[in-house]
Each structure stands twice: as structure tokens, then as C-alpha cells.
Amino acid sequence: MIPAVLLMGYFIGTPSGTGGYILIALLLGIMVFPIMMTHHHLVLVASWNAAFTLGFLPGLPKVWYLVAAFSLGMTMLARIVYRQSLVTYRPLSFAMLFLAAVAILTGFLRGGLGMKALGSEMYGGKAFAYIIIAVMGYFALSSVRIPKQRALLCVALFFFMTLTLTLSNVIYWMGPKFWFLYLFVPVDYAIGQAQADFLSTEVRRYGGVGFALMGVYFYMMIRYGIRGIFDITRPWRIVTLILIVAGSMYGGFRSTVILYLLIFIFQFWFEGLLRTKYLWLSLAALVISASLLYPFARELPVSFQRSLSFMPGLKIDLAARADADASIEWRLKIWSVLWPQVGDYLLLGKGFVYDSSDVYLAEESTKRGFMQSEDFAIITGDYHSGPLSIAIPLGIWGVIAFILINALGLRMLYLQFKNGDPDLYLFNQGMLALFSARIIYFWFFFGAVASDLATFAGILGLSMAINGSPRTKPWVAEEEELEVESSVESESEQPILPRPSSIPASRWVLDKGTLKEPVKDI
């Protein structure tokens, strides 16, 4: 271990380009290998939503891709030794494998799975890799059971690691001397800053900040629920939620606000709050917010105004309005061209790959004004539409596979919400609301199957790891299950606990507390 540390210190002090960074990564891998052997699943949970990348490797893979492959390998070895199945919930597992098989088969029939980063003359092969890695990650995440005592820690790590996305904006702000750090953090989220500086756009967008705070919003909904957030005895919760929503608007994405609203609506529904005081509290908060927003919208930062530009009758800055309208018009042009093509790829999808010469010609034509930017997006497969991102590249078979994942995932989460461990009731409720909102968001607002599959797989995999396989019967404590199984009187009725919904959701916790003696707070 000491020689490895000395070598790594030498290479860090005297970097020698990409080769030096690769050697540093190898030495670091040797050092952390013993930790990975025993804690690979926890590292996978923590890295799933983290921003870290390995920019010195071909294709700029995210760290969690390699962690998922390692974790799956370790889990498979353990399952082979103990003769246990890797499949935890067969219907959903088969749906995942079906989608991966459709992607691979379509790729081979449409010219291969070539990746420019690996020396191929074709672009787009990374989309196939993303789908396969997401499926691998689902099996790696769902196949290892997380003890209930560590559930809260894993949920916090899973969602709070989105905060690392802010590093993209911070590194850009620190200046060119620190831009080498983009080897380890994606530069994509700083594009809005660069455009404001070099293209003189009036809308400065901090994409990393906007997406980073989404994880905190998800965590608060899952951890406390709407009842817990509106608890007047703990005012810091509602204040924190307001700050999170406001901070997310620095990203300038309308989709962020829409997703927040969808999650809130589903969470409200599953908590059964339609006929409670919380409905009137929510309506009052909406009226007060609107009364403050509409008169003073122009005083907000331009990125805030762009995030809210979908609201009817809202008077905002002309630059923000023009930028938002141009984005909508751009998407409508793409969709008007692509929807008639869906029938051409119904039985055999187009695939994700495209020739590098087509990209070069499209770039040059766009520079000279012979092509529009939407034409270039069509060539590269940047459709900005969930349904089109499946139907054209993967055909009807990909659509069927993804619908199965959505439907079976909903069924699994609903069964865990209805029949799961009461100590995990609020967690299961929040995950069901999050997954439901994600489905609506993907199909009707924005989506890309190659990148979004990891989001769906992460939600389902984490829920499976914490709950285990879904139950079709009401929950019974494990010790009571053993007693029932060993009892000679097999016809006797199993004890059923009271309905969890009869207890205020704000009094539920993930890792401790019971029906009879709920804890006050954590």
C-alpha cells in the first residue's frame, strides 16, 4: 500500500497528460479495492446520482458505470457461491432484459454498436452502452438487501449526491486555471455560463445548480411527506423547500418546475390529502405566491423568469420570453419532421448510430446557413421527446419493453406501498409518487430513453434493495411470519396490523419507530 501511495503522490505532483491521469486512477483503484470488496453496494448507491466522471477514459464514463459493473460482478460471484438467484422480482427483471436485448439486436441489424470514442467511424454507440449499463446497474442495486437500520443513510446518499452537479458551475466560475478538473466533472452543466460569456446571451443559466437541488427536493418529499413539510412546529422544513425550489430556478429550466409540481400532486394524492386542511393550505400558498409573483416577475433574475415562462399571462423580460419561445418552436419543428417517420421504423428501429461524415456535413451546412439547428439535432438523435426517443431508434419492440418497465415498476412500488413494512411506509409512498411523476414527465414533457433509463432503474433498484420483493398480501412482521410458517395450525388467519394510512405521515420514520410508539423526530 505504501509504494502505491508514493507512486500516486509522484504522478500527482508531476502530471504527464492523459497517461499520467490513467496511472493515478489505476493506483487509486488498487488502494480502494479492499474497500470496494466489502462496501461495493454502498458505493454504488452513493455514486448513482453523483456527477463524477473519468474524463481521461474514452467516452467520458461516469464513475457509477464502473462501480455498477464491479458491484454486479461481486454480487454474481456471491450468488453463485451460495447458489442464489440474481433475479429478485422476475417480471420487472425480464422487462429490463427485454429492453436491453431489443437495443443490442437493433444495433447489430442497423450497422453495429460503433462508438467514435473507441475508434469507430460511427457516432451514437454510447446510447446502447447507457441502456446496457442502466440494466446492469438495476440488477446490481436490487440484488443486495439493505438493512432497515441503514435505509435512511442510503436514501440520503442516493439523493444528496446530486449536489455534486454544482461543481460544474463552480469550476467554471473559478477560472481557466481550474478547468482541468473537468476531467472528473462533466462540463455540460456550465454551458449556460459559457454562452453568456462568449455568445453574449442575456440568459445566464446555472444548469448544475438547477439539477443539483432536485435531489434534495426528492429527499424531503420521501423523508417527510407533505404533512411533515407543512408541520408548523418545524417551520425550517417549509422554508428549506421554498429555498430549494427558488434555487433550482437558477438553472432556467421550465421542466424543473413542472417536475416539482407533478411530484407534489402525486404525493398529495397518495397521502390522501384531498379532503383535509392541507388542500386549503396548499391553495392558500398558491394564491399568495401568484399574488406576489405576477406583479414583480420582471424583477426576478432572468433565469428565474425563463423557468416560469410557461405560466399563462406572466409578464417577463423580453430576452427570457424570446429564449423560451425559440426553444418551443425548435422542438415543434423537430417533432413535425419526425412523427411521420415513426411508421418507417415500426418493426425495426433506426438505431442510435450515425455516420461521422454526416455529422461533419451537418455542422458545416449549419455554419453556412444551409441547414437549421433542428436538422442537426435530428441527425444526432437529440429529439427532446420521450416517445420519439424510443419509437424511432428501437421501434415498437422498444416501446413495448419500456411500457412494461413503467407498468411493472408501478405495480411493484404500489405493492410495497400497500403491503410493505410499516416502518418504510413514508419511503414507499414517496418513491411511488416520484416514479409516477417521472413517467408522466417522460411521456408528455421531456425524455430520452438512453439517459432516463438509469433514473427509472435507480428508483426501482433502491426500492427493491430496501424492501425486498413486493408482497401480494398484507404485511406481517418477519418473526411473526416464522411463527406462522412453523405453526401446525396453517389455516389460522395471519395477524394483520392496522392500516398505516390511519396514522399521520409526519410521524413515520424510515429506520425506527413503531405503530404504537412513533418517535417525535430525527
Buried (B, 14 or more C-beta within 10 A) or exposed (E): EEEBEEBBEEBEEEEEEEEBBBBBBBBBEBEEEEEBEEBBBBBBBBBBBBBBBBBBBEBBBBBBBBBBBBBBEBBBEEBEEEEEEBBBBEBBBBBBBBBBEBBBBBBEEBBBBBBBBEEBEBBBBBBBBBBBBBBBBBBBBBBBBBEBEBBBBBBBBBBBBBBBBBBBBBBBEEEEEEEEBBBBBBBBBBEBBEBBEEEEBEBBBBBBBBBBBBBBBBBBBBBBBBBBBBBEEBEEBBEBBEEBBEBBBBBBBBBBBBBBEBBBBBBBEBBEBEEBEBEEBBEEEEEEEEEEBEEEBEEBBBBBBBBBBEBEEBEBBEBBBBBBEEBEEBBEBBBEEBBEEBEEBEEBBBBBBBBBEBBEBBEEBBEEEEBBBBBBBBBBBBBBBBBBBBBBBBBBBBBBBBBBBBBBBBBBBBBBBBBBBBBBBBBBBBBBBBBBBBBBBBBEBBBBBBBBBBBBBBBBBBBBBBBBBBBEEEBBEEEEEEEBEEEEEEEEEEEEBEEBBEBEBBBBBBBEBEBEEBEEEE
